[in-house]
Amino acid sequence: MMRKNMDWSIRAPRYHCGMPFQATGCAAVVFYGKSGAPSKASWVWSPPLPHNGSSTSSVQPLDSSVSTPTSSTEGGPGTSDGSNNWRAALDGTSTALALLKEVAGMFSNVPYIQAVAGVITRIIEIVDQVKSNKGRCVELVDKVKAYARIVFKALQRIGTSLEHSLVEELKEDLSDIARVLESILGILQATFASTKSARFTRLLKPDDILRGIEEQDRRLDTCITAFQLKASIVLRTGTSLGAPLPPLDQPARRAHRLHLKPQIMHGRNEEVNAIVGALSQQADTGVSIAVLGPGGIGKTSIALVVMHDDRICSKYRDNRIFISCEAATSTDLVISDLALALRVSLEGVREPMHAISAQLRKAPHLIILDNFETPWDLPNVRPDVENMLADITGIETTSVLITARGSQYPAGVKWTRLLPPVGPVDLDSAMTIFREISGKMDEHAVKLLKAVDCVPLAITLLANLAAVDGETTEALWRRWGGESTGMLEDGPESRLGSLEYSVRLSLSSPRMRRNPDALAFLRVLSLLPDGMYPSTVVACEKVLPGVGNVNRAISTLLQNALVVMDPHNSLRVLSPIRLFIRARYPPTPDARSFLQDYYISLASQGSVSDPDIRAQLTQEVGNIEAMLVDALHFGARIGQVIEATLNFAHYTYTSGVGSTNVIALAAETLGALQSKNSSTETSILPLLASPIAHAQLGRFRFRWAKAPFKSLNIDPLKTLRADCFGCWGQLLSRQHQFQQAEEKYTSAIQLHAQCGDVSGQAYDLHNLACLYMRQLGALEKAKATFVEAMALHEQINDQAGKAHDLMGIGQFHLQRSESKLAKAIFLEALSVYGILKDDSGRASALDNLGHVSLAQSQFGDSEAYHTEALSLHRTSGNVVGQAGSLAGLASALLLRSRFSEARVMIDKAIALRSPICDAGHLHILGRILIAQSKNEDALRFLNRADELHAEAGDQLGRAEDAHYLARIYLQQPGSSSEAERMAKTSLRCYKEAGNTLGQGNACSTLAQMDIRRNDNSGAVQWLNRALQLHHKTNCLVGQATDHYLMGCVQIRMARFRDALASFNQALDLHSTMGDRRGEANDKNRIAEALFRLGDTNAAMIAVGEALAMHIQINDICGQGDDFYVQGCIHLERSQLPESEKMLRQAHKLHTEVGMAFHQGLDLASLSSALMEQFFLDPLWDQVPVEVREDIEALKCLDQAITLLESTSGAGDAFRCKVYREEMRQRMRPPEIASDFDSDEEVIN
């Protein structure tokens, strides 16, 4: 038997989303870039090992007839018996020391030879004391002994056969060798030293020692190579007879072994996958690929990761060869390394490449030539190097991968795929690299990463610094401000250990040395943080002092990857390179002056509305700021620079991009001049003939068009400084830094008063009043300040200034919910702006009229006003104004239930202000998301808006955020107390601000909470108060909401006819306003009232209309409400299957949008439909009792109780409990049911 008196269709109402938008104040106006790894114990360092062609292999004997025995590495493919003979020979320490002593005696008066001899002796003496990494250290000492024989045999030959003075030719090389040997000695001593730091390193950072060994190993190779080349020349040219030179011993290069794969790699998947994809193709044809880019960018790491990729290992197996060309200064050296790696003997071979080619044709090989620029950059050997590369790449079974600094491909090779030069990693990858190395990550670390443009080598070096115990990223950031790239080094200078050393390598390349214009242009380019755009390049081509051929200079820089071309065709220098050049190679005074003049001229056009000029300003913001700062520091034309700064401040304000750095420095500079009693002539501090138009502030839409100075008593220096403070305050206000802005305005007022600048005082007061409008309890103070400003504007007959003040007074009345008076004032201001042909002022007035119309529920008018304002803002290039108009349009569209269009508008507004985050825009976005039943997203954006309003001290903005947050919390399980707290907070703030409309809205929300709690009398009191306030402010949307909620209360009180009347009143108002969602919700409630009155047919028609409207506006929650009512009507008609179907659909939709309270009501009614179907089964009483207790109907009821209790639906939950007990009693046998005295006993 169906229970006709069930109340499951009585729902607490959903608050209508269409609250009028309130202007919350014044609305008028990576991966890492080397084959090594950071110094951290958790790392296994993977150095470029000499066994397979590193710099060790670059050492060539002066007489090729001397055999070169091979050292053994355990498990290495080059092991041979000869290696043991070589080691045994080297262990003849007494022989080595005897030779050393002999040569030292020959050159007893040559200090640098004595230095080499002394340090070698000490190295040999302490080798037995080595404790950590002993095997590798002994191997390095063996190499030192062998190289000692090379050096001292050459010196012995010079000492016995030639003039001793010839040794001066080798002074630089011997000094370099001495320095490397000193570093080796230091590393060896660190392995057994008893100091605390040494023990700490050995215990926690053993990889640091290994890393140092490998680095010095490579440096020693390089030094010995250079020494051998010079010694060979000295010996040949110094001999009178043409007799062949005696051979110089040379240690054989160690056997080839693969480099290890870098353990930390992020941000290079795209590059690696592209290369691996090409190399791993199944065809037996060779592949040729080059990895190009600047130093420290990660080319070697990419190559190593490719080499160890599973697909590459599967195809090439042990035939993967890695050759480091870092010290290879000739084709012969590269060929020799390659032969050694392939275990091809070249003894007696006339054509080495033939032997190598034969070996390569036996099976697929992958040859990686790292740092290929070393041999290829040398002009005298480039043709030979390119021919050699062409020979190797021409072998069908061989694939070649080269890495090289620069962006130019070697000629003569058919490259399989032309990859773009490698660039920095993305910020997320950079953060991951930094975190994995240092174990730290915070805002200071992010600043450091951005400062180095996410260049992998710089990231690694910074992370190593941060990894030091006790070091903080904040301290490193402070160091960066003073040391810049100088702090980016880790141990001895090398391309992988010092960023500055890496840059110097690129600067000293042969191509750079051949074209001096390249460095001269780089010096100029490094002044520009955002790079040089094509228009600036054109200007430089005409007359850049000190650079003869700009285009050729650019070409050279691109080839060396010292500059890059970005997607906008602008030339950029990566930050680490740019900072190094600025510090070490500043431009000439003439070149600097040229660039300053160019950007001063551009900044001076900041108040121009021409779209092309504004587009260029937008593009060049960072460069303009940098060059204005540079001019203030280094320039002599202070007046011209200050005027350009003030004009550029106008652009910064209206565009919303840029910083306060320049205007702050301008004020500081002028203050310094004043403090020195400067006698600067007025002619170099020109007054502004067309004064800067200070853009709109806060929520007002107006600008400061200061009248020209007329008084001859005005101090131009002081008044310019006052203007700077005024502009500074405006920019701070735009950035929501209101406290600092107030300080600047106060300073500006004092200075303007001191120099008798009435116009300046008036605008300072006006801006100060705008700030007061944001403060709770300061409305009257704001109005008084506007009136004071207006009096001054009238005194000097400044009609534009008077119109601005009218706008402020109009906002005062709008905030007091006196919309009629506000509208009249805005219309008056609009008329003045029209007379003055001030389009920017007109746009501001129109936006404010749009806000008034919104408050008066005239949504169509609001949309029209904002649309017209948007057009004017676009014409004047006011980006911030455009964002404000778009936000106003979003609010109007929201209240007309055009949610998708509203979302598009607010997204555009947010994009225009990016990266600045406007709290008001986020607030509107949150409201749109509420309307779309996306409460989780809405909660996130509204909380962020509240944070921003709190930071800005905007209490009225926080009140509005709290108002909508309360509505979200009301729908969330367990958040009813937070919802009430938020609602009461908003009401208190609205009262303090004297905002009548806001108070009415808050009262409506509190009424909804009482309805949910089943406190009908409390709800009626709140609604009567809300309705009175909404009538007072002529807010139709508020009145409609109040009537809607009153109808909900009346349904709960069983006053169905009164409820029907209330819903019809709400429907009339929503129809008048064009609020489709409001109409749909009203029809849904009308259907419920008709259903209660027994007219199910009329109810079904009404709910059908509601459903059609909810579908039209894509309101998922509204559709769920409609299916719910339909289910209840079917239940009333005993159409149980239809009822079940509708209620399940309602539950599905409400679950989709997370409406927990509504889900509870759906389940409660569904349980009734299922229960009645259970009892309709004639055999229901034969079902075992334990099975009856587990039927779906009771499960639904239990879930409903849980959901309703968690969302403050205590009254509905209680009724569910009563019904549940009645059903259980009904299902129990009579003898069991009699044991229960009452429902209350079980319920309690």
CORSULHU-V947338 format. One record per pair of residues at least 6 apart in sequence whose ideal C-beta (glycine too) atoms are under 7 Angstrom apart, sorted by the first residue. I is the first residue (numbers start at 1). J is the second residue. If there is no record, write none. Layout:
# CORSULHU-V947338
I/J
I/J
This chain:
# CORSULHU-V947338
1/1175
2/1134
2/1172
3/1168
6/1168
6/1219
7/1215
8/1128
8/1161
8/1164
8/1165
8/1168
9/1088
9/1091
9/1125
9/1128
9/1165
10/1051
10/1052
11/1158
11/1161
12/1011
12/1012
12/1048
12/1157
12/1209
13/1008
13/1011
13/1044
13/1045
13/1048
14/1117
15/967
15/1005
15/1008
16/1041
16/1044
16/1078
16/1081
17/930
17/931
17/1077
18/895
18/1037
18/1075
18/1077
18/1078
19/1001
19/1037
20/854
20/855
20/857
20/895
20/997
20/1035
20/1037
21/854
21/891
21/924
22/960
22/997
22/998
23/699
23/814
23/851
24/699
24/920
24/954
24/956
24/957
24/960
25/698
25/699
25/773
25/774
25/954
25/956
25/957
26/697
26/698
26/699
26/700
26/770
26/773
26/774
26/808
26/811
27/699
27/700
27/701
27/811
27/847
27/848
27/851
27/884
28/696
28/699
28/700
28/701
28/702
28/807
28/808
28/811
28/844
28/848
29/695
29/696
29/697
29/698
29/700
29/701
29/702
29/703
29/844
30/266
30/267
30/425
30/426
30/429
30/430
30/433
30/454
30/456
30/459
31/265
31/266
31/267
31/268
31/298
31/301
31/425
31/429
31/433
31/456
32/262
32/264
32/298
32/301
32/433
32/456
32/459
32/460
33/296
33/297
33/298
33/301
33/455
33/456
33/457
34/300
34/301
34/457
34/460
34/496
35/46
35/47
35/48
35/259
35/262
35/300
35/301
35/304
36/45
36/46
36/47
36/211
36/496
37/43
37/45
37/46
37/262
37/263
37/264
38/437
38/460
38/463
38/464
38/467
39/205
39/207
39/208
39/211
39/464
39/490
40/437
40/467
41/204
41/205
41/206
41/207
43/207
43/263
44/260
44/263
45/207
45/210
45/211
46/259
46/260
46/261
46/262
46/304
47/211
47/214
48/54
48/259
48/300
48/324
48/370
49/257
49/259
50/56
50/57
50/217
50/221
50/253
50/254
51/73
51/76
51/78
51/254
51/255
51/256
51/257
52/256
52/257
52/258
52/321
52/322
52/323
52/341
53/322
53/323
53/324
53/337
53/338
53/341
54/218
54/324
55/218
55/221
55/222
55/324
55/326
55/327
56/217
56/221
56/253
56/254
57/253
57/336
57/337
57/340
58/221
58/225
58/327
58/328
58/333
59/221
59/224
59/225
59/228
59/250
60/228
60/332
60/333
60/336
61/68
61/247
61/248
61/250
62/228
62/232
62/245
62/247
62/248
63/245
63/247
63/248
65/247
66/247
66/249
66/250
68/250
68/252
69/82
69/83
69/85
69/86
69/252
70/78
70/80
70/82
70/83
70/252
70/255
71/83
71/86
71/252
71/254
71/255
72/79
72/83
72/255
73/254
73/255
73/257
76/255
76/256
76/257
77/255
77/256
77/343
78/255
78/256
78/343
79/255
86/252
87/142
90/142
90/145
90/146
93/124
96/145
96/148
96/149
97/121
97/124
99/149
99/152
100/117
100/120
100/121
100/148
100/152
102/156
103/152
103/155
103/156
103/159
104/113
104/114
104/117
106/159
107/113
107/155
107/159
107/164
107/167
110/167
112/171
112/174
112/175
112/178
113/155
113/174
115/178
116/151
116/174
116/177
116/178
116/181
119/178
119/181
119/182
119/185
120/144
120/148
120/181
122/185
123/141
123/144
123/181
123/184
123/185
123/188
124/141
124/145
126/188
126/189
127/138
127/141
129/192
130/137
130/188
130/191
130/192
131/191
131/192
132/191
132/202
132/206
132/209
133/191
133/209
133/210
133/213
136/210
136/213
137/188
137/191
137/213
140/184
140/213
140/217
143/220
143/251
144/181
144/184
146/251
147/220
147/224
147/251
149/249
150/224
150/228
150/248
150/249
150/250
151/177
151/227
153/248
153/249
154/231
154/248
155/167
157/235
157/246
158/166
158/167
158/234
161/239
162/238
166/234
166/238
169/230
169/234
170/227
170/230
170/231
170/234
173/223
173/226
173/227
173/230
176/223
177/223
177/227
180/216
180/219
180/220
180/223
183/216
183/492
184/216
187/209
187/212
187/213
187/216
190/198
190/201
190/209
191/202
191/209
201/208
201/209
202/209
212/491
215/491
215/492
215/494
215/497
216/492
218/326
219/492
219/494
221/327
222/327
225/327
225/329
235/245
253/340
256/340
256/341
258/320
258/322
259/304
259/322
261/304
261/305
261/308
262/301
262/304
262/305
264/433
264/436
264/437
265/301
265/305
266/425
266/429
266/432
266/433
267/425
267/426
267/429
268/298
268/302
271/302
271/419
271/422
272/302
272/305
272/306
274/417
274/419
275/289
275/306
275/401
276/306
276/309
276/311
276/312
278/287
278/289
278/416
278/417
279/287
279/306
279/312
279/366
279/399
280/311
280/312
280/315
284/364
284/396
284/397
285/396
286/393
286/395
286/396
286/397
286/398
286/399
287/399
287/416
288/393
288/400
288/413
288/414
288/415
288/416
289/401
289/415
289/416
289/417
289/419
290/402
290/404
290/409
290/415
291/299
291/302
291/303
291/401
291/403
291/419
291/422
292/404
292/406
292/407
292/421
292/422
292/561
293/299
293/421
293/422
293/423
293/561
294/405
294/506
294/561
294/562
294/574
294/577
295/405
295/495
295/502
295/503
295/505
295/506
296/455
296/456
296/457
296/458
296/499
296/502
297/422
297/423
297/455
297/456
298/422
298/456
299/403
299/422
300/370
300/403
302/422
303/368
303/370
303/401
303/403
306/312
306/401
307/320
307/322
307/366
307/368
312/320
312/366
315/364
316/364
316/365
316/366
319/363
319/364
319/365
319/366
320/366
321/341
321/342
321/365
321/366
321/367
321/368
322/368
322/370
323/334
323/337
323/338
323/341
323/367
323/368
323/369
323/370
324/370
324/371
325/334
325/369
325/370
325/371
325/372
325/374
325/375
326/371
326/374
327/374
328/334
328/337
328/374
328/375
329/374
329/375
329/378
330/375
330/381
331/375
331/381
331/384
331/385
331/388
334/375
334/388
335/352
335/353
335/356
335/388
338/356
339/346
339/352
339/356
342/356
342/359
344/355
344/356
344/359
346/352
346/355
349/355
353/388
353/391
357/391
357/395
360/395
360/397
360/398
361/395
361/397
363/397
364/397
365/397
365/398
366/399
366/401
367/392
367/398
367/400
368/401
369/400
369/402
370/403
371/403
372/402
372/403
372/404
373/404
373/405
373/406
375/381
375/385
376/382
376/385
376/404
376/410
377/509
377/510
377/511
378/510
379/510
386/410
386/411
386/412
387/412
389/410
389/412
389/413
390/412
390/413
392/398
392/400
393/400
393/413
405/506
405/560
405/561
406/559
406/560
406/561
407/421
407/558
407/559
407/561
408/559
409/415
421/561
421/564
423/564
424/453
424/454
424/455
424/574
425/454
425/456
426/454
427/449
427/454
430/449
430/454
430/459
431/441
431/446
431/449
433/459
433/463
434/441
434/445
434/449
434/459
434/462
434/463
435/441
437/460
437/463
437/464
437/467
438/463
438/466
438/467
439/467
440/466
440/473
442/473
444/473
444/474
444/477
445/466
445/473
447/477
448/462
448/473
448/476
448/477
448/480
449/459
451/480
451/575
452/458
452/459
452/462
452/575
452/576
453/574
453/575
453/576
455/574
455/576
457/499
457/502
458/488
458/499
458/576
461/488
461/489
461/490
461/499
462/476
462/488
464/490
465/471
465/476
465/487
466/473
466/476
479/487
480/487
484/579
484/583
485/499
485/500
485/576
485/579
485/580
486/500
488/499
488/576
489/497
489/498
489/499
489/500
490/497
491/497
493/501
494/501
495/501
495/502
495/505
499/576
500/580
503/577
503/580
506/560
506/562
507/519
509/560
511/556
511/559
511/560
512/518
512/519
512/556
512/560
515/552
515/553
515/556
517/547
517/548
517/549
517/552
517/553
518/553
518/556
518/557
519/585
520/546
520/547
521/547
521/550
521/553
521/554
521/557
522/557
522/562
522/581
523/581
523/585
523/586
523/587
523/591
524/544
524/587
524/591
524/595
525/532
525/563
525/571
525/573
526/573
526/578
526/581
526/582
527/582
527/587
527/595
527/626
527/627
527/630
528/623
528/626
529/622
529/623
529/626
530/620
530/622
530/623
531/566
531/570
531/571
531/572
532/570
532/571
533/570
533/619
533/620
534/569
534/570
535/616
536/598
537/550
537/571
539/598
540/550
541/550
541/551
544/550
544/591
544/594
545/588
545/590
545/591
545/594
546/588
546/590
546/591
547/553
554/571
557/563
558/565
562/573
562/577
563/571
563/572
563/573
564/572
565/571
566/572
592/634
595/627
596/627
596/630
596/631
596/635
599/623
599/624
599/627
599/628
600/631
600/640
600/641
600/644
602/616
602/617
602/620
602/624
603/624
603/628
603/644
603/645
603/647
603/648
604/643
604/644
604/647
605/613
606/617
606/647
606/648
606/649
606/650
606/651
607/647
607/650
607/692
607/693
609/876
609/877
611/877
614/877
617/651
618/655
618/657
621/657
621/658
624/648
625/658
625/659
625/661
625/662
628/641
628/644
628/645
628/648
628/662
629/661
629/662
629/665
631/641
632/641
632/665
632/666
632/669
635/641
637/684
638/669
638/684
639/684
639/685
639/686
642/666
642/670
642/720
643/686
643/688
645/662
645/663
645/666
646/688
646/692
646/723
646/727
647/692
648/662
649/663
649/692
649/727
649/731
650/692
650/693
650/694
650/695
652/658
652/731
653/694
653/695
653/730
653/731
653/734
654/695
654/877
654/878
654/879
654/880
654/881
655/879
655/880
656/734
656/879
656/880
656/913
656/916
660/728
660/731
660/732
663/724
663/727
663/728
663/731
664/728
666/724
667/721
667/724
667/725
667/728
670/717
670/720
670/721
670/724
671/721
673/680
673/717
674/717
674/718
674/721
680/717
682/716
685/716
685/717
685/720
687/709
687/716
689/708
691/706
691/708
692/727
693/703
693/704
693/705
694/703
694/704
694/726
694/727
694/730
694/763
695/703
695/730
695/878
695/880
696/702
696/703
696/844
696/881
697/730
697/733
697/767
697/770
698/733
698/770
698/773
698/774
699/811
700/770
700/807
700/808
700/811
700/844
701/843
701/844
701/845
701/847
701/848
701/881
701/884
702/804
702/807
702/841
702/844
703/840
703/841
704/763
705/800
706/759
706/760
706/763
707/759
707/796
707/798
709/719
709/757
711/756
713/756
714/755
714/756
714/757
715/755
718/751
718/754
718/755
719/752
719/755
719/757
719/760
721/751
722/748
722/751
722/752
722/755
722/757
722/760
723/760
725/744
725/747
725/748
725/751
726/745
726/748
726/760
726/763
726/764
726/767
728/744
729/741
729/744
729/745
729/748
729/767
730/767
732/740
732/741
732/744
733/741
733/771
735/916
736/948
736/951
736/952
738/771
738/774
738/952
738/953
739/953
741/771
742/768
742/771
745/764
745/767
745/768
748/760
748/764
749/761
749/764
749/765
752/760
752/761
752/764
753/761
758/792
758/795
758/796
759/796
759/798
761/792
762/789
762/792
762/793
762/798
762/801
763/801
765/785
765/788
765/789
766/786
766/789
766/804
766/805
766/808
768/785
769/782
769/785
769/786
769/789
769/808
770/808
772/778
772/781
772/782
772/785
773/779
773/782
773/811
773/812
773/815
774/953
774/954
774/956
776/955
776/956
776/989
776/992
776/993
777/992
779/812
779/815
779/816
779/993
779/994
782/812
783/809
783/812
786/805
786/808
786/809
789/805
790/802
790/805
793/801
793/802
793/805
794/802
799/832
799/836
800/836
800/838
800/841
803/829
803/832
803/833
803/841
806/825
806/828
806/829
807/826
807/829
807/844
807/845
807/848
809/825
810/822
810/825
810/826
810/829
810/848
811/848
813/821
813/822
813/825
814/822
814/851
814/852
814/855
815/993
815/995
816/994
817/995
817/996
817/997
817/1033
819/852
819/855
819/856
819/1033
819/1034
822/852
823/849
823/852
826/845
826/848
826/849
826/852
829/845
830/842
830/845
830/846
833/841
833/842
833/845
834/842
839/872
839/875
839/876
840/876
840/878
842/872
843/869
843/872
843/873
843/881
846/865
846/868
846/869
847/865
847/866
847/869
847/884
847/885
847/888
849/865
850/862
850/865
850/866
850/869
850/888
851/888
853/861
853/862
853/865
854/862
854/891
854/892
855/997
855/1035
856/1034
857/1035
857/1036
857/1037
857/1073
859/892
859/895
859/896
859/1073
859/1074
860/1074
862/888
862/892
863/889
863/892
863/893
866/885
866/888
866/889
866/892
867/889
869/885
870/882
870/885
870/886
873/881
873/882
873/885
874/882
879/912
882/912
883/909
883/912
883/913
886/905
886/906
886/908
886/909
887/906
887/909
887/920
887/921
887/924
889/905
890/902
890/905
890/906
890/909
890/924
890/928
891/924
893/901
893/902
893/905
894/902
894/927
894/928
894/931
895/1037
895/1075
896/1074
896/1075
896/1076
897/1075
897/1076
897/1077
897/1113
899/928
899/931
899/932
899/1113
902/928
903/928
906/921
906/924
906/925
906/928
909/921
910/921
913/921
917/948
919/945
919/948
919/949
919/952
919/957
920/957
922/941
922/944
922/945
923/942
923/945
923/960
923/961
925/941
926/938
926/941
926/942
926/945
926/964
927/964
929/937
929/938
929/941
930/938
930/964
930/967
930/968
933/1116
933/1117
933/1153
935/968
935/971
935/1154
936/1154
938/968
939/968
942/961
942/964
942/965
945/961
946/958
946/961
949/957
949/958
949/961
950/958
955/989
956/989
956/993
956/995
958/989
959/986
959/989
959/990
959/998
962/982
962/985
962/986
963/986
963/1001
963/1002
963/1005
965/982
966/979
966/982
966/983
966/986
966/1005
967/1005
969/975
969/978
969/979
969/982
970/976
970/979
970/1008
970/1009
970/1012
971/1155
971/1156
971/1157
972/1156
973/1156
973/1203
973/1206
973/1207
974/1206
976/1207
976/1208
979/1009
980/1009
983/1002
983/1005
983/1006
983/1009
986/1002
987/999
987/1002
990/998
990/999
990/1002
991/999
996/1029
996/1032
996/1033
997/1033
997/1035
997/1038
999/1029
1000/1026
1000/1029
1000/1030
1000/1033
1000/1035
1000/1038
1001/1038
1003/1022
1003/1025
1003/1026
1003/1029
1004/1026
1004/1038
1004/1041
1004/1042
1004/1045
1006/1022
1007/1019
1007/1022
1007/1023
1007/1026
1007/1045
1008/1045
1010/1018
1010/1019
1010/1022
1011/1019
1011/1045
1011/1048
1011/1049
1012/1208
1012/1209
1013/1208
1013/1210
1014/1210
1014/1211
1016/1049
1016/1052
1016/1053
1019/1049
1020/1049
1023/1042
1023/1045
1023/1046
1026/1038
1026/1042
1027/1039
1027/1042
1030/1038
1030/1039
1030/1042
1031/1039
1036/1069
1036/1072
1036/1073
1037/1073
1037/1075
1039/1069
1040/1066
1040/1069
1040/1070
1040/1078
1043/1062
1043/1065
1043/1066
1044/1063
1044/1066
1044/1081
1044/1082
1044/1085
1046/1062
1047/1059
1047/1062
1047/1063
1047/1066
1047/1085
1050/1058
1050/1059
1050/1062
1051/1059
1051/1088
1051/1089
1051/1092
1056/1089
1056/1092
1056/1093
1057/1093
1059/1089
1060/1086
1060/1089
1063/1082
1063/1085
1063/1086
1063/1089
1064/1086
1066/1082
1067/1079
1067/1082
1067/1083
1067/1086
1070/1078
1070/1079
1070/1082
1071/1079
1076/1109
1076/1113
1077/1113
1077/1115
1077/1118
1079/1109
1080/1106
1080/1109
1080/1110
1080/1115
1080/1118
1081/1118
1083/1102
1083/1105
1083/1106
1083/1109
1084/1103
1084/1106
1084/1121
1084/1122
1084/1125
1086/1102
1087/1099
1087/1102
1087/1103
1087/1106
1087/1125
1088/1125
1090/1098
1090/1099
1090/1102
1091/1099
1091/1125
1091/1128
1091/1129
1091/1132
1096/1129
1096/1132
1096/1133
1099/1129
1100/1129
1103/1122
1103/1125
1103/1126
1106/1122
1107/1119
1107/1122
1110/1118
1110/1119
1110/1122
1111/1119
1116/1149
1116/1152
1116/1153
1117/1150
1117/1153
1117/1155
1119/1149
1120/1146
1120/1149
1120/1150
1120/1158
1123/1142
1123/1145
1123/1146
1123/1149
1124/1143
1124/1146
1124/1161
1124/1162
1126/1142
1127/1139
1127/1142
1127/1143
1127/1146
1127/1165
1128/1165
1130/1138
1130/1139
1130/1142
1131/1139
1131/1165
1131/1168
1131/1169
1136/1169
1136/1172
1136/1173
1139/1169
1140/1166
1140/1169
1140/1170
1143/1162
1143/1165
1143/1166
1143/1169
1144/1166
1146/1162
1147/1159
1147/1162
1147/1163
1147/1166
1150/1158
1150/1159
1150/1162
1151/1159
1156/1203
1156/1206
1156/1207
1157/1203
1157/1204
1157/1207
1157/1209
1159/1203
1160/1200
1160/1203
1160/1204
1160/1207
1160/1209
1161/1212
1163/1196
1163/1199
1163/1200
1164/1197
1164/1200
1164/1216
1166/1196
1167/1193
1167/1196
1167/1197
1167/1200
1170/1192
1170/1193
1170/1196
1171/1193
1171/1223
1174/1180
1174/1191
1174/1193
1185/1228
1188/1227
1194/1220
1194/1223
1197/1216
1197/1220
1200/1216
1201/1213
1201/1216
1201/1217
1204/1212
1204/1213
1204/1216
1205/1213
1217/1243
1218/1239
1218/1243
1221/1239
1221/1242
1221/1243
1222/1239
1225/1233
1225/1236
1236/1242
